[in-house]
Amino acid sequence: MSSAESDDQLFKALADRRRREILDLLKDAPRTTGELCARFEGQLDRCTVMQHLGVLERAELIIARREGRQRWNHLNAAPFKDIYDRWISTYAAEAVDLLTRLKRDLEAT
């Protein structure tokens, strides 16, 4: 898969608020698919939760491991680091420089 295709899958996965909710739930600790389904009970059926997990897995945002009959879903933070390194850090550095210059200019007056 090319880098562009990988980026497309990553941002597609992050575009849906329910998938972001799943990622938020996995921040603290891995969860079984059953636990995730229970969290969305009344909002999403099991099949829909599984579809969302599939999108997240293809985007490499989660890693799924089977232990017996349970499927454990683990957050994979590496793609977030890649996003930060490629896009955010550059803009953040420029913003910090701008704020530093602004602070210095304001203090000089």
Buried (B, 14 or more C-beta within 10 A) or exposed (E): EEEEEBBEBBEEBBEEEEBBBBBEBBEEEBBBBEBBBEBBEEEBEBEEBBEBBEBBBBBBBBBBEEEEEEBBBEBBEEBBEBBEEEEEEEEEEEEEEEEEEEEEEEEEE
